[in-house]
Amino acid sequence: MLTTMAGAIIAPSLPAMEKHFSSVDNADFLVRMVLTVPALMIALGAPLVGTLVDRVGRKPVLTASVGLFGFAGGSGLVLDNLYAILAGRLLLGVAVAGIMTATTTLVTDLYPGESRSRVLGLQAGFMGFGGVAFLSLGGLLADIDWRGPFAIYLVAMPLTLLVLRFVTEPPRAAATPGAPGDAAGARFPKLAYGIYALVLLSQIMFYLVPSQLPFYLEDIGGIGASGAGLAIALMSLANALVGLNYGKINKRFGFKQVAVATFALLATGYIAMGATSAVPLVLVGLVVLGCGVGLLIPNFNTWLASRTPVALRGRVMGGVTSCMFLGQFLSPALSQPATGPLGIDGVYLAAGALGATVAVVLLLLRTGSRDAAPGAAAPGTPEPASRTTAGRP
């Protein structure tokens, strides 16, 4: 859940923060950067963090990142200089990059086959629940004081002790018995580049909701900030529920099939949102969209992990984290100019058309048998090619 706290929970504080720092030059721009700069830092820092995860180890990077998360995130409680708060947000981005990369890499190390799909689905599910919980809590604390949401970051302090006590990292030799793919010459999987492109594109599409939905709901239904927050929380709830069931879905359908379904759901959700001015249909579109988002990251992570040698997993998973947050950072910059000529509804319809196009291309794309069936092992990875029972694909 920590990763969902990086930016969203302080969003309700921005108007009051802007008033507090009104004497600072360009305060309106700098305050908005407080919200978005962690995503940029995550995108830039994740590849470096991924290298550290492979060279230094998963647990040391995770422990340091969780501790830094609490320190940097909570710094806004006491700092009274806008530039110092921005510096804290930059460090927060580094911490989130470390948390996401180290945890995902540990999951791929510790859980082979079907159990990996289940745990990565749980990871995605709890990220969704974090969106529901922390968006609501952040708004309540912001009503008390604009510094209030920064206190939530301090939950990472006791978590650091729990990481030290309970998180285990398999020894390198034990994690890779007889795996030739983990020699010094292990190759970066070609599949990664295609998945990176899909993750980047999907996050540009997904972030059209938090960046544009509040304005859209205001235009079509006069719904204010609290209503928009509840609507986004509804999408996060659908995301969480589907993510929790990803392991079961992965048992029955191949990685490419789930990827096709993911973009088809994104397309359907955006078309429903953009084709009408009726708020109930927009909410239905958000639920469909959330279902697609719930499949997105666990499927791509599981697919990629199944094809990646253990020695390169930190770097490869760091690339997924980088593309996720680069897409989130780029989305408002790419979509905002289009809202003028197209309107927000037109942008949503265009996103739906793009999602449908990607789904069709993926459906027609020929991939190897390993990509078409769940539980497949990477060349050079130690896990068996399938952990399913007889008679099940």
LUMGUMI-573777 format. One record per residue: z, x, y of N, C-alpha, C in turn; residue in one letter. Coordinates in steps of 0.05 Angstrom, whole numbers, padded with zeros to 5 digits, always signed. Example, Ala and Ser with C-alpha at 12.3 -4.5 7.8 and 13.67 -1.06 7.14 Angstrom:
<recs>
+00156+00264-00114+00156+00246-00090+00156+00264-00066A+00142+00257-00045+00143+00273-00021+00157+00258+00001S
</recs>
This chain:
<recs>
+00000+00016-00024+00000+00000+00000+00000+00017+00025M+00009+00042+00023+00011+00059+00047-00016+00062+00061L-00037+00063+00045-00064+00068+00057-00073+00044+00075T-00064+00020+00069-00072-00003+00085-00056-00004+00111T-00035+00012+00113-00019+00012+00137-00030+00031+00159M-00050+00047+00152-00058+00068+00170-00065+00058+00198A-00080+00036+00200-00087+00026+00226-00079-00002+00232G-00082-00019+00212-00080-00048+00216-00053-00057+00227A-00031-00045+00218-00005-00057+00226+00002-00053+00255I-00011-00034+00269-00005-00031+00298-00024-00047+00315I-00045-00060+00304-00064-00075+00320-00051-00095+00338A-00031-00111+00329-00018-00130+00347-00004-00117+00371P+00002-00091+00370+00016-00078+00391-00002-00068+00413S-00028-00068+00409-00046-00055+00428-00045-00066+00456L-00045-00092+00460-00044-00102+00488-00018-00093+00503P+00005-00095+00489+00030-00086+00502+00030-00056+00506A+00019-00041+00488+00017-00012+00491+00000-00004+00515M-00022-00019+00518-00040-00014+00541-00026-00019+00567E-00010-00040+00569+00006-00045+00593+00026-00023+00598K+00039-00014+00576+00060+00007+00579+00048+00033+00590H+00024+00040+00582+00011+00065+00590-00011+00060+00611F-00008+00039+00627-00028+00031+00646-00033+00052+00667S-00013+00070+00672-00016+00091+00692-00032+00115+00682S-00038+00116+00656-00053+00138+00644-00083+00132+00648V-00098+00152+00657-00127+00149+00660-00140+00141+00633D-00159+00122+00635-00173+00112+00611-00155+00102+00589N-00133+00089+00598-00113+00079+00579-00125+00059+00560A-00143+00042+00570-00155+00021+00552-00170+00034+00529D-00186+00055+00535-00201+00069+00514-00182+00084+00495F-00163+00099+00507-00145+00115+00490-00127+00098+00472L-00119+00075+00481-00102+00058+00464-00118+00047+00441V-00144+00041+00445-00160+00033+00422-00165+00056+00403R-00166+00080+00413-00169+00103+00396-00144+00107+00378M-00121+00098+00388-00097+00099+00371-00101+00084+00345V-00117+00062+00347-00122+00046+00323-00143+00059+00305L-00164+00070+00317-00187+00079+00301-00187+00108+00293T-00173+00125+00307-00174+00154+00302-00164+00162+00274V-00145+00148+00262-00138+00156+00235-00161+00154+00215P-00178+00133+00218-00201+00130+00200-00220+00154+00202A-00225+00163+00227-00242+00186+00231-00230+00211+00219L-00204+00214+00222-00191+00238+00211-00191+00238+00181M-00187+00214+00169-00188+00211+00140-00216+00219+00130I-00237+00209+00144-00264+00216+00135-00270+00246+00137A-00260+00259+00158-00265+00287+00161-00247+00304+00143L-00223+00295+00138-00203+00311+00123-00204+00308+00093G-00215+00286+00083-00215+00281+00054-00229+00302+00038A-00252+00312+00046-00264+00334+00029-00247+00359+00027P-00234+00367+00049-00216+00390+00048-00192+00384+00031L-00181+00360+00034-00158+00353+00017-00166+00352-00012V-00190+00343-00018-00199+00342-00046-00200+00370-00058G-00208+00390-00043-00208+00417-00052-00180+00427-00057T-00161+00420-00040-00133+00428-00044-00122+00415-00069L-00129+00390-00074-00119+00376-00097-00128+00391-00123V-00152+00401-00123-00162+00415-00146-00150+00443-00149D-00145+00456-00126-00136+00484-00127-00106+00487-00128R-00092+00471-00112-00062+00473-00110-00049+00455-00130V-00061+00432-00135-00049+00413-00154-00046+00385-00141G-00045+00365-00158-00044+00337-00149-00017+00331-00136R+00005+00337-00151+00032+00329-00142+00040+00343-00116K+00035+00369-00112+00043+00382-00086+00029+00369-00063P+00003+00363-00065-00011+00350-00043-00001+00322-00038V+00005+00307-00060+00015+00280-00056+00042+00280-00043L+00060+00298-00052+00087+00299-00040+00086+00305-00010T+00070+00326-00003+00068+00334+00025+00055+00312+00041A+00036+00298+00030+00021+00277+00045+00039+00252+00050S+00055+00245+00030+00073+00222+00034+00095+00228+00055V+00105+00253+00054+00125+00261+00074+00112+00262+00102G+00088+00273+00104+00074+00274+00130+00068+00246+00140L+00062+00227+00122+00056+00200+00130+00080+00187+00144F+00104+00191+00133+00128+00180+00146+00134+00193+00173G+00131+00219+00174+00136+00234+00199+00116+00227+00220F+00090+00229+00214+00070+00224+00234+00068+00194+00242A+00069+00177+00222+00067+00148+00228+00091+00138+00244G+00115+00147+00237+00139+00138+00251+00143+00151+00278G+00126+00171+00285+00130+00185+00310+00126+00167+00334S+00111+00146+00331+00107+00127+00353+00132+00113+00362G+00152+00113+00345+00178+00101+00353+00191+00115+00376L+00187+00141+00378+00202+00157+00397+00185+00170+00418V+00159+00174+00413+00142+00187+00432+00135+00169+00456L+00135+00180+00479+00129+00164+00503+00106+00177+00519D+00089+00191+00504+00065+00203+00516+00041+00194+00499N+00021+00182+00512-00001+00171+00497-00016+00192+00481L-00020+00216+00493-00034+00237+00479-00018+00247+00455Y+00009+00248+00458+00025+00255+00435+00024+00235+00412A+00022+00209+00420+00019+00188+00399-00008+00192+00385I-00029+00198+00400-00055+00203+00388-00054+00227+00369L-00039+00248+00376-00036+00271+00358-00022+00263+00333A-00002+00245+00335+00011+00235+00311-00007+00219+00294G-00026+00204+00306-00045+00188+00291-00065+00206+00276R-00072+00229+00289-00090+00248+00275-00077+00258+00250L-00051+00266+00252-00037+00275+00228-00034+00253+00208L-00031+00228+00217-00029+00206+00198-00055+00204+00182L-00078+00208+00195-00103+00207+00180-00104+00228+00158G-00094+00252+00164-00094+00274+00144-00076+00265+00121V-00053+00253+00127-00035+00244+00106-00047+00223+00088A-00061+00203+00100-00074+00182+00084-00096+00194+00066V-00111+00213+00077-00132+00226+00061-00119+00239+00036A-00096+00252+00040-00082+00265+00018-00071+00245-00002G-00060+00223+00008-00049+00203-00010-00071+00190-00027I-00092+00181-00015-00113+00167-00029-00126+00186-00050M-00132+00210-00042-00146+00229-00060-00128+00237-00083T-00103+00244-00077-00085+00254-00098-00078+00232-00118A-00073+00207-00108-00065+00186-00126-00089+00178-00144T-00112+00175-00133-00135+00168-00149-00142+00189-00170T-00140+00215-00162-00145+00237-00180-00124+00237-00203T-00099+00232-00196-00078+00231-00216-00083+00208-00236L-00091+00186-00226-00097+00163-00244-00119+00171-00264V-00140+00183-00253-00162+00191-00271-00154+00212-00291T-00135+00229-00284-00124+00249-00303-00107+00237-00324D-00089+00219-00316-00068+00209-00334-00076+00185-00352L-00097+00171-00343-00104+00146-00357-00134+00147-00365Y-00139+00150-00391-00167+00151-00400-00177+00123-00407P-00204+00121-00409-00216+00097-00419-00208+00071-00406G-00202+00051-00422-00196+00024-00411-00170+00024-00394E-00151+00041-00402-00126+00042-00386-00132+00051-00357S-00151+00068-00354-00159+00077-00327-00169+00054-00310R-00187+00038-00322-00198+00015-00308-00175-00004-00299S-00156-00008-00317-00133-00026-00311-00117-00015-00288R-00110+00011-00288-00093+00022-00268-00107+00024-00241V-00133+00031-00241-00148+00032-00216-00151+00004-00204L-00152-00017-00222-00152-00044-00213-00125-00052-00200G-00104-00043-00213-00077-00047-00201-00075-00034-00174L-00086-00010-00171-00085+00004-00146-00099-00012-00124Q-00123-00022-00131-00138-00038-00111-00123-00064-00105A-00111-00076-00126-00096-00101-00122-00073-00098-00103G-00058-00076-00106-00035-00072-00089-00043-00064-00061F-00066-00051-00058-00076-00046-00031-00082-00073-00017M-00093-00092-00032-00098-00118-00021-00072-00133-00013G-00052-00131-00031-00026-00143-00025-00013-00130+00000F-00018-00104+00002-00008-00090+00026-00020-00101+00052G-00046-00108+00050-00059-00120+00074-00046-00146+00081G-00040-00162+00061-00027-00188+00067+00001-00184+00079V+00017-00166+00067+00045-00163+00075+00047-00149+00102A+00032-00127+00105+00037-00111+00129+00023-00122+00154F+00001-00136+00151-00011-00150+00174+00008-00170+00185L+00022-00185+00167+00041-00205+00177+00066-00192+00189S+00077-00171+00175+00101-00158+00185+00096-00144+00211L+00072-00131+00214+00066-00117+00238+00065-00136+00262G+00054-00160+00259+00054-00179+00280+00081-00188+00288G+00099-00193+00269+00126-00201+00275+00141-00180+00291L+00139-00155+00283+00153-00133+00297+00141-00128+00324L+00115-00132+00327+00102-00128+00353+00112-00148+00374A+00119-00172+00364+00130-00192+00383+00157-00184+00394D+00172-00167+00379+00198-00157+00388+00194-00135+00408I+00177-00115+00400+00172-00092+00418+00147-00079+00408D+00131-00067+00426+00105-00056+00417+00109-00032+00399W+00133-00019+00400+00139+00003+00382+00147-00006+00354R+00153-00032+00351+00164-00042+00325+00148-00035+00301G+00121-00040+00301+00106-00034+00277+00107-00005+00267P+00112+00014+00286+00114+00042+00277+00137+00047+00258F+00157+00029+00259+00180+00033+00241+00172+00029+00212A+00151+00014+00207+00143+00008+00179+00135+00034+00165I+00124+00053+00180+00115+00078+00168+00138+00094+00156Y+00162+00089+00165+00185+00105+00155+00192+00098+00125L+00180+00077+00114+00184+00072+00086+00174+00095+00069V+00157+00112+00079+00147+00135+00064+00169+00156+00059A+00189+00157+00075+00210+00177+00072+00224+00175+00045M+00235+00152+00038+00247+00151+00011+00226+00153-00011P+00202+00144-00006+00181+00147-00026+00175+00176-00033L+00178+00194-00013+00174+00222-00018+00193+00232-00040T+00218+00223-00039+00238+00231-00059+00230+00220-00087L+00220+00195-00087+00212+00183-00112+00188+00197-00124L+00169+00206-00107+00147+00222-00117+00157+00248-00130V+00175+00262-00117+00186+00286-00128+00200+00281-00155L+00213+00259-00157+00229+00254-00181+00213+00243-00205R+00193+00225-00199+00181+00210-00221+00152+00216-00226F+00137+00226-00206+00108+00231-00211+00105+00257-00227V+00089+00255-00248+00084+00279-00264+00054+00286-00263T+00049+00311-00265+00021+00321-00265+00016+00335-00291E-00004+00327-00306-00009+00341-00331-00018+00370-00326P-00008+00389-00342-00017+00417-00340-00047+00418-00343P-00060+00436-00329-00089+00438-00329-00099+00440-00358R-00087+00458-00373-00097+00462-00401-00093+00437-00418A-00070+00424-00414-00064+00400-00430-00082+00377-00422A-00090+00376-00396-00107+00354-00387-00136+00357-00396A-00143+00381-00405-00172+00386-00411-00175+00401-00437T-00164+00392-00459-00166+00408-00484-00195+00410-00493P-00205+00435-00493-00232+00441-00503-00254+00428-00487G-00249+00424-00461-00269+00411-00445-00287+00432-00431A-00311+00435-00440-00328+00455-00428-00336+00449-00399P-00335+00424-00392-00342+00416-00365-00322+00426-00345G-00299+00436-00353-00279+00445-00334-00278+00475-00331D-00299+00488-00340-00302+00516-00335-00309+00520-00306A-00309+00546-00297-00313+00552-00269-00341+00542-00260A-00359+00539-00278-00386+00530-00271-00390+00501-00273G-00369+00485-00273-00372+00455-00275-00390+00445-00253A-00407+00426-00260-00427+00417-00241-00418+00391-00227R-00424+00389-00202-00419+00365-00186-00438+00343-00196F-00427+00320-00204-00444+00299-00216-00464+00288-00196P-00489+00286-00204-00510+00274-00186-00504+00245-00180K-00491+00231-00198-00484+00203-00193-00467+00200-00168L-00452+00220-00161-00434+00218-00138-00449+00212-00112A-00472+00223-00108-00487+00219-00083-00495+00190-00080Y-00504+00178-00101-00511+00150-00100-00487+00132-00094G-00465+00138-00108-00440+00122-00104-00430+00127-00076I-00431+00151-00065-00422+00156-00038-00438+00138-00018Y-00464+00137-00022-00481+00120-00005-00473+00091-00006A-00468+00081-00031-00460+00053-00034-00433+00047-00022L-00414+00066-00025-00387+00062-00013-00390+00061+00017V-00405+00080+00029-00408+00081+00058-00420+00054+00068L-00442+00045+00055-00455+00021+00063-00436-00003+00060L-00422-00005+00038-00404-00028+00033-00382-00029+00053S-00372-00006+00062-00350-00006+00081-00360-00013+00109Q-00384-00005+00116-00396-00014+00141-00398-00044+00141I-00406-00056+00119-00408-00085+00116-00380-00098+00117M-00362-00087+00101-00335-00099+00099-00321-00100+00126F-00323-00079+00142-00308-00077+00167-00319-00095+00189Y-00341-00110+00183-00350-00130+00201-00330-00153+00204L-00312-00155+00184-00292-00176+00185-00270-00170+00205V-00255-00148+00202-00233-00143+00221-00244-00137+00249P-00268-00126+00252-00278-00119+00279-00290-00143+00293S-00301-00163+00279-00316-00184+00292-00304-00212+00287Q-00290-00216+00265-00280-00243+00258-00263-00256+00279L-00243-00242+00291-00227-00255+00312-00243-00267+00334P-00264-00253+00343-00281-00263+00364-00298-00287+00354F-00307-00286+00329-00323-00307+00317-00307-00333+00315Y-00283-00331+00304-00266-00354+00301-00258-00366+00328L-00255-00349+00348-00249-00359+00375-00273-00375+00386E-00297-00365+00381-00321-00379+00391-00326-00405+00377D-00323-00406+00350-00331-00430+00336-00309-00450+00332I-00284-00442+00335-00262-00460+00330-00238-00458+00348G-00240-00441+00369-00218-00437+00387-00193-00426+00373G-00197-00411+00352-00174-00401+00336-00165-00374+00348I-00139-00371+00353-00129-00347+00366-00123-00325+00346G-00107-00305+00357-00102-00281+00341-00087-00286+00316A-00066-00303+00317-00050-00308+00293-00067-00321+00271S-00084-00340+00279-00101-00353+00260-00121-00334+00247G-00132-00316+00264-00150-00296+00253-00136-00277+00234A-00111-00270+00241-00096-00253+00222-00091-00266+00195G-00085-00292+00196-00082-00307+00171-00108-00309+00155L-00130-00312+00169-00156-00313+00155-00162-00287+00142A-00157-00264+00155-00162-00238+00143-00142-00234+00120I-00118-00243+00123-00098-00241+00101-00108-00257+00076A-00121-00280+00081-00132-00295+00059-00153-00279+00043L-00170-00265+00058-00189-00247+00045-00175-00225+00029M-00154-00214+00041-00139-00193+00027-00126-00203+00002S-00117-00228+00002-00105-00240-00022-00125-00243-00044L-00149-00252-00037-00171-00254-00057-00178-00226-00068A-00179-00207-00050-00184-00179-00058-00163-00170-00078N-00137-00175-00073-00116-00166-00090-00117-00179-00117A-00122-00205-00118-00122-00220-00144-00145-00210-00162L-00168-00206-00150-00191-00196-00166-00186-00167-00175V-00175-00151-00156-00169-00123-00163-00150-00120-00187G-00130-00138-00187-00111-00137-00209-00124-00143-00236L-00146-00157-00236-00160-00164-00261-00184-00147-00267N-00188-00125-00251-00211-00108-00255-00212-00096-00283Y-00189-00089-00294-00188-00077-00321-00201-00096-00342G-00194-00122-00340-00206-00141-00358-00236-00145-00354K-00244-00144-00329-00272-00147-00322-00288-00123-00333I-00276-00099-00330-00290-00075-00339-00293-00073-00369N-00275-00088-00384-00278-00088-00413-00304-00103-00422K-00312-00121-00406-00334-00139-00414-00361-00132-00401R-00360-00119-00378-00385-00114-00363-00388-00085-00356F-00412-00075-00355-00418-00047-00348-00414-00042-00319G-00412-00016-00312-00408-00008-00284-00430-00019-00266F-00455-00016-00275-00477-00025-00258-00477-00056-00255K-00470-00070-00276-00468-00099-00274-00447-00108-00253Q-00424-00094-00254-00403-00101-00234-00412-00094-00206V-00426-00071-00203-00436-00064-00177-00456-00084-00166A-00473-00095-00183-00492-00116-00175-00476-00141-00166V-00456-00148-00182-00440-00172-00175-00425-00167-00149A-00416-00143-00145-00401-00137-00120-00418-00142-00095T-00442-00131-00095-00459-00135-00071-00470-00164-00069F-00473-00177-00092-00481-00205-00092-00459-00222-00079A-00433-00216-00085-00411-00231-00073-00409-00225-00043L-00413-00200-00036-00413-00193-00007-00434-00208+00007L-00458-00209-00005-00480-00224+00008-00474-00253+00010A-00464-00266-00011-00458-00294-00010-00437-00301+00011T-00416-00284+00012-00395-00288+00031-00405-00287+00060G-00421-00267+00066-00431-00265+00094-00451-00287+00101Y-00467-00294+00082-00486-00316+00087-00471-00342+00093I-00450-00347+00077-00434-00371+00082-00421-00370+00109A-00412-00347+00118-00398-00345+00143-00417-00347+00167M-00441-00336+00163-00460-00336+00185-00477-00361+00188G-00479-00377+00166-00498-00400+00166-00486-00425+00178A-00461-00425+00185-00448-00449+00195-00427-00443+00216T-00421-00463+00232-00399-00461+00251-00374-00475+00242S-00374-00484+00217-00351-00498+00206-00330-00478+00196A-00307-00479+00207-00286-00460+00199-00279-00461+00170V-00277-00485+00157-00271-00485+00128-00291-00469+00111P-00317-00471+00118-00337-00456+00103-00335-00426+00109L-00327-00419+00133-00322-00391+00139-00299-00380+00122V-00278-00396+00118-00256-00388+00101-00264-00385+00072L-00282-00403+00063-00293-00400+00035-00308-00374+00033V-00324-00368+00054-00339-00343+00054-00321-00319+00053G-00298-00320+00067-00279-00298+00066-00267-00294+00039L-00262-00316+00025-00251-00314-00003-00272-00301-00021V-00297-00309-00019-00318-00297-00036-00321-00268-00029V-00320-00262-00003-00322-00234+00006-00299-00217-00005L-00275-00228-00004-00252-00214-00015-00254-00209-00045G-00267-00227-00060-00271-00222-00088-00290-00198-00093C-00310-00196-00076-00328-00173-00078-00314-00147-00071G-00297-00147-00050-00283-00123-00042-00263-00115-00064V-00251-00135-00078-00233-00128-00099-00245-00113-00122G-00271-00117-00127-00285-00102-00148-00296-00075-00138L-00299-00072-00113-00315-00050-00102-00304-00023-00109L-00281-00016-00098-00271+00011-00101-00262+00018-00130I-00247+00000-00144-00240+00008-00171-00264+00012-00189P-00286-00003-00185-00309+00001-00202-00323+00027-00196N-00326+00034-00170-00339+00059-00163-00322+00083-00171F-00296+00081-00168-00278+00103-00176-00279+00107-00206N-00277+00085-00221-00278+00087-00250-00304+00098-00260T-00326+00088-00249-00353+00098-00256-00355+00128-00251W-00347+00136-00227-00350+00164-00220-00332+00182-00236L-00307+00173-00240-00288+00189-00256-00298+00194-00284A-00312+00174-00295-00321+00176-00323-00344+00197-00325S-00355+00206-00303-00377+00225-00304-00369+00252-00291R-00343+00256-00284-00335+00279-00269-00317+00298-00285T-00323+00323-00287-00305+00342-00300-00278+00343-00286P-00256+00347-00301-00229+00346-00289-00226+00366-00266V-00238+00390-00269-00235+00411-00249-00247+00403-00222A-00264+00383-00222-00277+00375-00196-00268+00348-00186L-00250+00335-00200-00243+00307-00194-00232+00305-00165R-00215+00323-00157-00204+00321-00130-00225+00321-00109G-00244+00339-00111-00266+00341-00092-00284+00316-00093R-00290+00307-00117-00308+00284-00120-00294+00259-00109V-00269+00255-00116-00254+00231-00106-00249+00233-00076M-00246+00257-00066-00243+00261-00037-00268+00251-00022G-00291+00254-00035-00316+00244-00023-00316+00214-00021G-00305+00200-00041-00304+00171-00040-00286+00162-00016V-00263+00175-00014-00244+00169+00008-00258+00174+00035T-00272+00196+00037-00286+00203+00063-00306+00182+00070S-00323+00174+00050-00343+00154+00056-00332+00126+00063C-00309+00119+00050-00296+00094+00056-00289+00092+00085M-00275+00113+00095-00265+00111+00122-00286+00118+00143F-00306+00134+00136-00328+00139+00154-00343+00112+00159L-00346+00097+00137-00359+00071+00141-00343+00052+00158G-00317+00052+00155-00300+00035+00172-00301+00044+00201Q-00302+00070+00205-00303+00080+00233-00330+00074+00246F-00352+00075+00230-00379+00071+00241-00385+00041+00245L-00373+00024+00230-00381-00004+00230-00381-00017+00258S-00359-00015+00273-00360-00028+00300-00381-00016+00318P-00386+00010+00317-00406+00023+00334-00434+00013+00326A-00439+00008+00301-00465-00001+00292-00469-00031+00296L-00448-00046+00293-00451-00075+00294-00449-00086+00322S-00433-00074+00340-00429-00085+00366-00454-00088+00382Q-00472-00068+00383-00497-00072+00398-00514-00095+00388P-00512-00101+00362-00529-00122+00350-00518-00150+00357A-00492-00152+00364-00481-00179+00370-00493-00191+00395T-00504-00174+00413-00516-00185+00437-00541-00201+00431G-00562-00189+00419-00586-00205+00413-00583-00224+00390P-00566-00218+00370-00565-00234+00346-00541-00254+00346L-00520-00247+00361-00495-00262+00359-00480-00253+00334G-00454-00259+00333-00439-00251+00309-00448-00265+00284I-00456-00291+00287-00467-00304+00263-00492-00291+00253D-00509-00282+00271-00534-00268+00263-00527-00241+00249G-00507-00227+00259-00499-00202+00246-00489-00207+00218V-00474-00229+00214-00464-00236+00188-00487-00243+00169Y-00507-00258+00179-00530-00264+00163-00546-00239+00155L-00548-00221+00174-00562-00195+00169-00547-00179+00147A-00520-00180+00149-00504-00166+00129-00508-00179+00101A-00510-00206+00101-00515-00219+00076-00542-00212+00064G-00563-00210+00081-00589-00202+00071-00589-00173+00061A-00574-00156+00075-00572-00128+00065-00558-00127+00038L-00536-00141+00035-00522-00142+00010-00539-00152-00013G-00555-00173-00007-00572-00184-00028-00594-00164-00036A-00604-00149-00016-00624-00128-00022-00613-00106-00039T-00589-00097-00033-00576-00076-00049-00571-00086-00077V-00562-00111-00080-00557-00122-00107-00583-00123-00124A-00605-00130-00111-00631-00131-00126-00640-00103-00134V-00637-00084-00115-00646-00057-00121-00629-00045-00144V-00603-00050-00143-00586-00041-00165-00593-00054-00192L-00600-00079-00191-00607-00094-00215-00632-00082-00228L-00651-00074-00211-00677-00063-00221-00675-00034-00227L-00654-00020-00217-00652+00009-00221-00645+00015-00250L-00659+00033-00262-00653+00042-00289-00633+00064-00289R-00611+00060-00304-00590+00081-00306-00586+00088-00335T-00572+00110-00339-00566+00118-00366-00547+00099-00380G-00546+00101-00407-00529+00083-00422-00500+00086-00415S-00491+00110-00407-00463+00113-00399-00456+00097-00375R-00476+00094-00357-00471+00078-00333-00471+00048-00338D-00484+00041-00360-00487+00012-00366-00464+00001-00382A-00447+00018-00393-00426+00009-00411-00399+00020-00402A-00378+00003-00401-00352+00013-00393-00341+00032-00414P-00322+00049-00404-00307+00067-00422-00323+00092-00429G-00346+00097-00416-00362+00120-00423-00349+00145-00412A-00352+00166-00426-00340+00192-00418-00360+00208-00403A-00351+00225-00385-00368+00243-00371-00375+00267-00389A-00398+00278-00384-00404+00303-00398-00384+00324-00391P-00370+00335-00410-00350+00355-00404-00323+00345-00400G-00318+00319-00401-00291+00308-00398-00279+00304-00425T-00252+00305-00427-00239+00305-00454-00237+00277-00467P-00241+00256-00452-00236+00230-00463-00258+00221-00482E-00252+00203-00501-00273+00194-00519-00292+00176-00504P-00316+00174-00516-00337+00158-00503-00330+00129-00501A-00314+00119-00519-00306+00091-00518-00279+00087-00530S-00262+00071-00517-00235+00065-00528-00233+00035-00535R-00256+00022-00538-00256-00006-00543-00255-00011-00573T-00248-00035-00580-00245-00042-00609-00273-00048-00620T-00274-00048-00647-00299-00052-00660-00311-00080-00653A-00337-00080-00649-00351-00105-00643-00350-00112-00614G-00336-00096-00597-00336-00101-00568-00352-00080-00554R-00369-00086-00535-00386-00066-00522-00369-00047-00505P
</recs>
